[in-house]
Amino acid sequence: AVFMLLFIVFALVAFWLYPRHSYLEWRSWASSPCVVMAILAFFAALLLHMWVGLRDVLLDYAKPAGLRRLLLGGVAASLLGIAVWVMLILARLQT
């Protein structure tokens, strides 16, 4: 959570100090290696944070074991899909 907060502050300050006015400026900023690594780390932390929170809620409130397993599998598949989507977007920036 601390890294996510620091990344959000970094992004807001970067956008405030150096506003991007065109798509090419945004793409060039987002495709720099340091920013790509920071975005990957941000989304890894975000998805892990989501997994822990949703898992705890489901473990507390989904009482039948079969339903709990089904819901946990659905959450895991959804978060994995989001992770793949983010990686595809970042890979497209590199081309």
Accessible surface in RSA format (square Angstrom, percent):
REM  Atomic radii and reference values for relative SASA: ProtOr
REM  Chains: A
REM  Algorithm: Lee & Richards
REM  Probe-radius: 1.40
REM  Slices: 20
REM RES _ NUM      All-atoms   Total-Side   Main-Chain    Non-polar    All polar
REM                ABS   REL    ABS   REL    ABS   REL    ABS   REL    ABS   REL
RES ALA A   1    82.54  75.9  46.77  72.2  35.77  81.4  47.15  66.4  35.39  93.7
RES VAL A   2   110.67  72.8 107.99  97.8   2.69   6.5 109.58  95.2   1.09   3.0
RES PHE A   3    83.21  41.6  78.85  48.8   4.36  11.4  80.01  48.5   3.20   9.1
RES MET A   4    18.79   9.7  18.79  12.4   0.00   0.0  17.45  14.8   1.34   1.8
RES LEU A   5   110.82  61.7 108.35  77.5   2.47   6.2 110.13  77.3   0.69   1.8
RES LEU A   6   108.81  60.6 104.75  74.9   4.06  10.2 105.06  73.8   3.74  10.1
RES PHE A   7    25.64  12.8  21.50  13.3   4.14  10.8  25.24  15.3   0.40   1.1
RES ILE A   8    78.15  44.5  77.40  57.7   0.75   1.8  78.08  56.2   0.07   0.2
RES VAL A   9    74.04  48.7  73.13  66.2   0.92   2.2  74.04  64.3   0.00   0.0
RES PHE A  10    95.49  47.8  89.10  55.2   6.39  16.6  95.09  57.7   0.40   1.1
RES ALA A  11    12.59  11.6  12.59  19.4   0.00   0.0  12.59  17.7   0.00   0.0
RES LEU A  12   112.84  62.8 109.03  78.0   3.81   9.6 109.36  76.8   3.49   9.4
RES VAL A  13    69.19  45.5  68.06  61.6   1.13   2.7  69.17  60.1   0.02   0.1
RES ALA A  14    11.92  11.0   8.18  12.6   3.74   8.5  11.74  16.5   0.18   0.5
RES PHE A  15    62.06  31.0  55.63  34.5   6.43  16.7  55.88  33.9   6.17  17.7
RES TRP A  16   197.85  79.4 176.66  85.5  21.19  49.7 154.63  82.4  43.22  70.1
RES LEU A  17    96.20  53.6  73.84  52.8  22.36  56.2  75.96  53.3  20.25  54.5
RES TYR A  18   147.77  69.0 143.73  81.8   4.04  10.5 102.08  76.7  45.69  56.3
RES PRO A  19    74.68  54.4  59.80  54.5  14.87  54.1  61.63  50.9  13.05  81.1
RES ARG A  20    42.61  17.9  26.11  13.3  16.50  39.3   5.26   7.2  37.35  22.6
RES HIS A  21   151.57  82.8 114.75  79.8  36.82  94.2  84.47  87.1  67.10  78.1
RES SER A  22    51.35  43.4  42.87  57.2   8.47  19.5  45.56  97.0   5.79   8.1
RES TYR A  23   145.49  67.9 133.53  76.0  11.96  31.1 115.97  87.2  29.51  36.4
RES LEU A  24   132.50  73.8 128.81  92.1   3.69   9.3 129.08  90.7   3.42   9.2
RES GLU A  25    79.37  45.6  73.05  55.3   6.32  15.0  34.62  67.0  44.76  36.5
RES TRP A  26   105.68  42.4 105.41  51.0   0.27   0.6  93.13  49.7  12.55  20.4
RES ARG A  27    66.85  28.1  63.66  32.5   3.19   7.6  19.03  26.0  47.82  29.0
RES SER A  28    75.50  63.8  61.51  82.1  13.99  32.2  37.41  79.7  38.09  53.4
RES TRP A  29    40.28  16.2  33.97  16.4   6.31  14.8  33.12  17.7   7.17  11.6
RES ALA A  30    16.43  15.1  16.43  25.4   0.00   0.0  16.43  23.1   0.00   0.0
RES SER A  31    28.23  23.9  21.14  28.2   7.09  16.3   4.85  10.3  23.39  32.8
RES SER A  32    40.02  33.8  35.03  46.7   4.99  11.5  35.75  76.1   4.27   6.0
RES PRO A  33   103.50  75.4  98.48  89.8   5.02  18.2 103.49  85.4   0.01   0.1
RES CYS A  34   106.70  80.7  96.03 107.1  10.67  25.1  35.28  89.4  71.42  77.0
RES VAL A  35    11.74   7.7  10.75   9.7   0.99   2.4  11.74  10.2   0.00   0.0
RES VAL A  36    17.25  11.4  17.25  15.6   0.00   0.0  17.25  15.0   0.00   0.0
RES MET A  37   122.43  63.4 119.84  79.3   2.59   6.2  99.70  84.8  22.73  30.1
RES ALA A  38    24.68  22.7  19.66  30.3   5.01  11.4  24.04  33.9   0.64   1.7
RES ILE A  39    24.86  14.1  24.86  18.5   0.00   0.0  24.86  17.9   0.00   0.0
RES LEU A  40    59.86  33.3  56.48  40.4   3.38   8.5  56.78  39.9   3.09   8.3
RES ALA A  41    44.76  41.2  34.27  52.9  10.48  23.8  41.81  58.9   2.95   7.8
RES PHE A  42    26.30  13.2  26.30  16.3   0.00   0.0  26.30  15.9   0.00   0.0
RES PHE A  43    59.78  29.9  59.78  37.0   0.00   0.0  59.78  36.2   0.00   0.0
RES ALA A  44    63.35  58.2  49.96  77.1  13.39  30.5  58.21  82.0   5.14  13.6
RES ALA A  45    29.06  26.7  19.65  30.3   9.42  21.4  25.83  36.4   3.23   8.6
RES LEU A  46    54.20  30.2  54.20  38.8   0.00   0.0  54.20  38.1   0.00   0.0
RES LEU A  47    19.00  10.6  17.72  12.7   1.28   3.2  18.14  12.7   0.85   2.3
RES LEU A  48   114.70  63.9 110.89  79.3   3.80   9.6 113.86  80.0   0.84   2.3
RES HIS A  49   102.95  56.3  94.45  65.6   8.51  21.8  55.31  57.0  47.64  55.4
RES MET A  50    67.39  34.9  60.93  40.3   6.46  15.4  58.91  50.1   8.48  11.2
RES TRP A  51    71.48  28.7  71.48  34.6   0.00   0.0  53.65  28.6  17.82  28.9
RES VAL A  52    64.22  42.3  64.22  58.1   0.00   0.0  64.22  55.8   0.00   0.0
RES GLY A  53    35.63  43.9   0.00   N/A  35.63  43.9  34.71  95.3   0.92   2.1
RES LEU A  54    75.52  42.1  74.89  53.6   0.63   1.6  74.91  52.6   0.62   1.7
RES ARG A  55    81.34  34.2  81.34  41.5   0.00   0.0  11.86  16.2  69.48  42.1
RES ASP A  56    61.56  43.1  59.70  59.4   1.86   4.4  22.36  52.6  39.21  39.1
RES VAL A  57    77.78  51.2  76.45  69.2   1.32   3.2  77.75  67.6   0.02   0.1
RES LEU A  58    28.11  15.7  28.11  20.1   0.00   0.0  28.11  19.7   0.00   0.0
RES LEU A  59    75.47  42.0  63.90  45.7  11.57  29.1  63.90  44.9  11.57  31.1
RES ASP A  60    86.48  60.6  77.11  76.7   9.37  22.2  14.87  35.0  71.62  71.4
RES TYR A  61   171.36  80.0 148.50  84.5  22.86  59.5 101.87  76.6  69.49  85.7
RES ALA A  62     7.32   6.7   2.61   4.0   4.71  10.7   7.07  10.0   0.25   0.7
RES LYS A  63   141.76  69.2 128.38  78.8  13.39  31.9  91.83  82.7  49.94  53.2
RES PRO A  64    82.98  60.5  71.27  65.0  11.71  42.6  82.86  68.4   0.11   0.7
RES ALA A  65    51.46  47.3  43.58  67.3   7.88  17.9  43.88  61.8   7.57  20.1
RES GLY A  66    41.67  51.4   0.00   N/A  41.67  51.4  30.05  82.5  11.62  26.0
RES LEU A  67    81.23  45.2  73.56  52.6   7.67  19.3  76.92  54.0   4.31  11.6
RES ARG A  68    60.78  25.5  60.78  31.0   0.00   0.0   6.66   9.1  54.12  32.8
RES ARG A  69   164.26  69.0 154.54  78.8   9.73  23.2  72.18  98.6  92.09  55.8
RES LEU A  70   128.88  71.8 119.02  85.1   9.86  24.8 125.66  88.3   3.22   8.7
RES LEU A  71    67.30  37.5  65.04  46.5   2.27   5.7  66.54  46.7   0.76   2.1
RES LEU A  72    32.17  17.9  31.48  22.5   0.68   1.7  31.85  22.4   0.32   0.9
RES GLY A  73    39.35  48.5   0.00   N/A  39.35  48.5  33.61  92.2   5.74  12.9
RES GLY A  74    37.95  46.8   0.00   N/A  37.95  46.8  34.96  95.9   2.99   6.7
RES VAL A  75    28.25  18.6  25.05  22.7   3.21   7.7  27.50  23.9   0.75   2.0
RES ALA A  76    44.55  41.0  38.21  59.0   6.33  14.4  41.02  57.8   3.53   9.3
RES ALA A  77    66.15  60.8  51.26  79.1  14.90  33.9  57.09  80.4   9.06  24.0
RES SER A  78    66.36  56.1  54.27  72.4  12.09  27.8  33.86  72.1  32.50  45.5
RES LEU A  79    16.49   9.2  15.32  11.0   1.17   2.9  15.78  11.1   0.71   1.9
RES LEU A  80   119.25  66.4 115.68  82.8   3.57   9.0 118.45  83.2   0.80   2.2
RES GLY A  81    38.63  47.6   0.00   N/A  38.63  47.6  32.84  90.1   5.79  13.0
RES ILE A  82    61.34  34.9  59.80  44.6   1.54   3.7  60.67  43.7   0.68   1.8
RES ALA A  83    27.46  25.2  25.41  39.2   2.05   4.7  27.12  38.2   0.34   0.9
RES VAL A  84    75.55  49.7  75.01  67.9   0.54   1.3  75.53  65.6   0.02   0.1
RES TRP A  85   160.01  64.2 158.58  76.8   1.43   3.4 138.99  74.1  21.02  34.1
RES VAL A  86    14.17   9.3  13.86  12.5   0.31   0.7  14.17  12.3   0.00   0.0
RES MET A  87   114.47  59.3 109.55  72.5   4.92  11.7  86.23  73.3  28.24  37.4
RES LEU A  88    95.98  53.5  94.82  67.8   1.17   2.9  95.01  66.7   0.97   2.6
RES ILE A  89    77.13  43.9  75.58  56.3   1.54   3.7  76.37  55.0   0.75   2.0
RES LEU A  90    11.38   6.3  10.62   7.6   0.76   1.9  11.08   7.8   0.30   0.8
RES ALA A  91    56.37  51.8  45.88  70.8  10.49  23.9  52.47  73.9   3.89  10.3
RES ARG A  92   163.83  68.8 161.41  82.3   2.42   5.8  61.24  83.7 102.60  62.2
RES LEU A  93    31.32  17.4  25.90  18.5   5.42  13.6  25.99  18.3   5.33  14.3
RES GLN A  94   102.68  57.4  69.05  50.5  33.62  80.1  43.08  91.7  59.60  45.2
RES THR A  95   133.98  95.3  85.33  86.5  48.65 115.9 103.70 139.3  30.28  45.8
END  Absolute sums over single chains surface
CHAIN  1 A     6873.1       6068.4        804.6       5385.5       1487.6
END  Absolute sums over all chains
TOTAL          6873.1       6068.4        804.6       5385.5       1487.6
